[in-house]
């Protein structure tokens, strides 16, 4: 019985270390995005079994996203990166996003059955 508990502790420790490494890597990617776009803000959204999406919006209106394996990893990553995190993607935050012809043709293609790579 003691061996099972010890094995579980080792497994938990390995998983925690792996989650920490992933959070650090995501934080570096967030930092790179923020430096390239004059700063950044974000929003975290659980997307189901696939993980948690971190949407980033730069001060210049550029946007991108990253996927973390869990909400906890995503939360840790944005905290490490030091960015402002919004509860929802609406209003003033959403208005900061600048889209161009590529995004509009891509969205229209998906919605209307047109070309997916405009």
C-alpha positions as a Markdown table, in Angstrom:
| # | Residue | x | y | z |
|---|---|---|---|---|
| 1 | Unk | 0.0 | 0.0 | 0.0 |
| 2 | Unk | 2.8 | 2.4 | 0.9 |
| 3 | Unk | 4.5 | 1.7 | -2.5 |
| 4 | Unk | 1.3 | 2.7 | -4.3 |
| 5 | Unk | 1.1 | 6.0 | -2.4 |
| 6 | Unk | 4.8 | 6.7 | -3.1 |
| 7 | Unk | 4.3 | 5.9 | -6.9 |
| 8 | Unk | 1.3 | 8.2 | -7.0 |
| 9 | Unk | 3.4 | 11.0 | -5.4 |
| 10 | Unk | 6.1 | 10.5 | -7.9 |
| 11 | Unk | 3.6 | 10.6 | -10.8 |
| 12 | Unk | 1.9 | 13.7 | -9.4 |
| 13 | Unk | 5.3 | 15.4 | -9.0 |
| 14 | Unk | 6.3 | 14.6 | -12.6 |
| 15 | Unk | 2.9 | 15.9 | -13.9 |
| 16 | Unk | 3.3 | 19.1 | -11.8 |
| 17 | Unk | 6.8 | 19.6 | -13.2 |
| 18 | Unk | 5.6 | 19.0 | -16.8 |
| 19 | Unk | 2.7 | 21.5 | -16.3 |
| 20 | Unk | 5.2 | 24.1 | -14.9 |
| 21 | Unk | 7.5 | 23.7 | -17.9 |
| 22 | Unk | 4.5 | 24.1 | -20.3 |
| 23 | Unk | 3.4 | 27.3 | -18.4 |
| 24 | Unk | 6.9 | 28.7 | -18.6 |
| 25 | Unk | 7.1 | 28.0 | -22.4 |
| 26 | Unk | 3.7 | 29.5 | -23.0 |
| 27 | Unk | 4.7 | 32.6 | -20.9 |
| 28 | Unk | 7.8 | 33.1 | -23.1 |
| 29 | Unk | 5.6 | 32.9 | -26.2 |
| 30 | Unk | 3.2 | 35.4 | -24.8 |
| 31 | Unk | 6.1 | 37.7 | -23.9 |
| 32 | Unk | 7.4 | 37.4 | -27.5 |
| 33 | Unk | 4.0 | 38.3 | -28.9 |
| 34 | Unk | 3.7 | 41.2 | -26.4 |
| 35 | Unk | 7.1 | 42.6 | -27.3 |
| 36 | Unk | 6.4 | 42.4 | -31.0 |
| 37 | Unk | 3.1 | 44.2 | -30.7 |
| 38 | Unk | 3.7 | 46.9 | -28.2 |
| 39 | Unk | 2.2 | 45.0 | -25.3 |
| 40 | Unk | -0.7 | 42.5 | -25.1 |
| 41 | Unk | -3.8 | 41.7 | -23.2 |
| 42 | Unk | -5.5 | 38.3 | -23.1 |
| 43 | Unk | -8.6 | 36.2 | -22.4 |
| 44 | Unk | -8.6 | 32.6 | -21.3 |
| 45 | Unk | -11.4 | 30.2 | -22.5 |
| 46 | Unk | -11.8 | 26.5 | -21.8 |
| 47 | Unk | -12.3 | 24.7 | -25.1 |
| 48 | Unk | -13.1 | 21.3 | -23.7 |
| 49 | Unk | -11.0 | 18.1 | -23.8 |
| 50 | Unk | -8.5 | 19.8 | -26.2 |
| 51 | Unk | -7.5 | 22.3 | -23.4 |
| 52 | Unk | -7.7 | 26.0 | -22.8 |
| 53 | Unk | -7.3 | 28.8 | -25.4 |
| 54 | Unk | -5.3 | 31.9 | -24.6 |
| 55 | Unk | -6.4 | 34.7 | -27.0 |
| 56 | Unk | -3.9 | 37.5 | -27.2 |
| 57 | Unk | -4.5 | 41.0 | -28.5 |
| 58 | Unk | -1.6 | 43.3 | -29.1 |
| 59 | Unk | -1.6 | 47.1 | -28.5 |
| 60 | Unk | -1.3 | 47.4 | -32.3 |
| 61 | Unk | -4.5 | 45.4 | -32.9 |
| 62 | Unk | -2.7 | 42.2 | -34.0 |
| 63 | Unk | -4.1 | 39.0 | -32.4 |
| 64 | Unk | -3.2 | 35.4 | -32.0 |
| 65 | Unk | -3.9 | 32.5 | -29.7 |
| 66 | Unk | -2.2 | 29.6 | -27.9 |
| 67 | Unk | -3.6 | 26.5 | -26.5 |
| 68 | Unk | -2.7 | 25.2 | -23.0 |
| 69 | Unk | -3.4 | 21.6 | -21.9 |
| 70 | Unk | -5.4 | 22.8 | -18.9 |
| 71 | Unk | -7.0 | 26.0 | -17.5 |
| 72 | Unk | -4.5 | 26.0 | -14.6 |
| 73 | Unk | -1.5 | 25.9 | -17.0 |
| 74 | Unk | -3.1 | 28.8 | -19.0 |
| 75 | Unk | -3.7 | 30.8 | -15.9 |
| 76 | Unk | -0.1 | 30.2 | -14.7 |
| 77 | Unk | 1.3 | 31.2 | -18.1 |
| 78 | Unk | -0.6 | 34.6 | -18.3 |
| 79 | Unk | 0.4 | 35.3 | -14.7 |
| 80 | Unk | 4.1 | 34.6 | -15.5 |
| 81 | Unk | 3.9 | 36.8 | -18.6 |
| 82 | Unk | 2.4 | 39.6 | -16.6 |
| 83 | Unk | -0.4 | 40.5 | -19.1 |
| 84 | Unk | -3.8 | 41.9 | -18.3 |
| 85 | Unk | -6.5 | 39.1 | -18.6 |
| 86 | Unk | -10.1 | 39.9 | -19.4 |
| 87 | Unk | -13.0 | 37.7 | -18.1 |
| 88 | Unk | -14.7 | 37.9 | -21.5 |
| 89 | Unk | -13.9 | 38.7 | -25.1 |
| 90 | Unk | -16.3 | 41.6 | -25.6 |
| 91 | Unk | -16.8 | 45.3 | -25.7 |
| 92 | Unk | -13.7 | 47.5 | -25.5 |
| 93 | Unk | -11.3 | 44.5 | -25.5 |
| 94 | Unk | -12.8 | 43.0 | -28.7 |
| 95 | Unk | -12.7 | 46.5 | -30.4 |
| 96 | Unk | -8.9 | 46.5 | -30.1 |
| 97 | Unk | -8.7 | 43.6 | -32.7 |
| 98 | Unk | -7.8 | 44.7 | -36.2 |
| 99 | Unk | -8.7 | 42.4 | -39.0 |
| 100 | Unk | -7.6 | 42.6 | -42.6 |
| 101 | Unk | -8.7 | 41.2 | -45.9 |
| 102 | Unk | -7.2 | 37.7 | -45.1 |
| 103 | Unk | -9.4 | 37.3 | -42.0 |
| 104 | Unk | -12.5 | 38.6 | -43.7 |
| 105 | Unk | -12.1 | 36.3 | -46.8 |
| 106 | Unk | -11.3 | 33.4 | -44.5 |
| 107 | Unk | -14.3 | 33.9 | -42.3 |
| 108 | Unk | -16.6 | 34.4 | -45.3 |
| 109 | Unk | -15.2 | 31.3 | -47.0 |
| 110 | Unk | -15.9 | 29.2 | -44.0 |
| 111 | Unk | -19.4 | 30.6 | -43.4 |
| 112 | Unk | -20.5 | 30.6 | -47.1 |
| 113 | Unk | -18.8 | 27.5 | -48.3 |
| 114 | Unk | -16.3 | 29.5 | -50.3 |
| 115 | Unk | -12.5 | 29.0 | -50.5 |
| 116 | Unk | -11.0 | 28.3 | -47.0 |
| 117 | Unk | -7.7 | 29.9 | -47.9 |
| 118 | Unk | -8.5 | 33.3 | -49.5 |
